[in-house]
Amino acid sequence: MGSWPLDALEVKGMSPGMALHHRFFQFMLLLGGFAAGPLWPILLSFPPLRISARTHVIQAGILLLGLLTLWGGMTNLPPEWVTWFLD
């Protein structure tokens, strides 16, 4: 954890590796935020795709724990450490 140099946050003039990393991160964020959430309950409605109720409760608990960790980190860390994530 730490603050990023300002030139690393600029969208213009990124190195090819940083641009690829930036696009990959955006893709994963969109997939996780907008596809995985709705897809999980849809897949639960098909009996062959269900594992067990215990496993699904564990999955939901891990999701909740991850979201609380992200929220807690963003609210308790200094603003300059998390502004790159909120941009």
C-alpha positions in Angstrom: 0.0 0.0 0.0 1.2 3.5 -0.7 0.7 6.5 -2.9 1.3 6.3 -6.6 3.5 8.8 -8.4 1.3 11.3 -10.4 2.9 10.3 -13.7 1.8 6.7 -13.2 -1.8 7.9 -13.0 -1.9 9.9 -16.2 -3.9 8.2 -19.0 -1.9 10.0 -21.7 1.6 8.7 -22.4 1.3 5.3 -20.7 3.8 2.7 -21.6 2.4 -0.3 -23.6 2.7 -2.5 -20.5 0.9 -0.1 -18.3 -1.8 0.5 -20.9 -2.4 -3.3 -21.2 -2.5 -3.6 -17.4 -5.0 -0.7 -17.3 -7.3 -2.3 -19.9 -7.1 -5.7 -18.2 -7.9 -4.2 -14.9 -10.9 -2.4 -16.4 -12.1 -5.6 -18.1 -11.9 -7.6 -14.9 -13.6 -4.9 -12.9 -16.5 -4.7 -15.3 -16.8 -8.5 -15.5 -16.7 -8.9 -11.8 -19.0 -6.0 -11.1 -21.7 -6.4 -13.8 -21.5 -10.0 -15.0 -20.6 -12.2 -12.0 -23.3 -10.8 -9.6 -26.3 -11.4 -11.9 -24.8 -14.6 -13.3 -24.4 -16.3 -10.0 -28.2 -16.4 -9.1 -29.1 -17.3 -12.7 -26.8 -20.3 -12.6 -28.2 -21.3 -9.2 -31.6 -21.7 -10.8 -30.3 -24.7 -12.9 -30.2 -27.9 -10.8 -27.2 -29.5 -12.6 -25.1 -26.4 -11.8 -25.8 -26.4 -8.1 -23.2 -27.7 -5.7 -24.6 -27.6 -2.2 -26.3 -25.0 0.0 -23.2 -25.0 2.3 -20.9 -24.2 -0.6 -23.1 -21.4 -1.9 -23.3 -19.8 1.6 -19.5 -20.0 1.8 -19.3 -18.3 -1.6 -21.7 -15.5 -0.5 -19.7 -15.1 2.8 -16.4 -14.7 0.9 -18.0 -12.2 -1.4 -19.3 -10.2 1.6 -15.9 -10.4 3.3 -14.2 -9.1 0.2 -16.6 -6.2 -0.2 -16.3 -5.2 3.5 -12.5 -5.4 3.2 -12.5 -3.1 0.1 -14.9 -0.7 1.8 -13.0 -0.7 5.1 -9.7 -0.1 3.3 -11.1 2.8 1.3 -12.7 4.5 4.3 -9.7 4.0 6.7 -6.7 4.7 4.5 -5.4 8.2 3.7 -7.2 9.5 0.6 -4.0 9.7 -1.5 -3.6 5.9 -1.2 -7.0 5.0 -2.6 -7.7 7.8 -5.2 -6.3 5.6 -8.0 -8.9 3.0 -7.2 -11.8 5.5 -7.2 -10.9 7.2 -10.5 
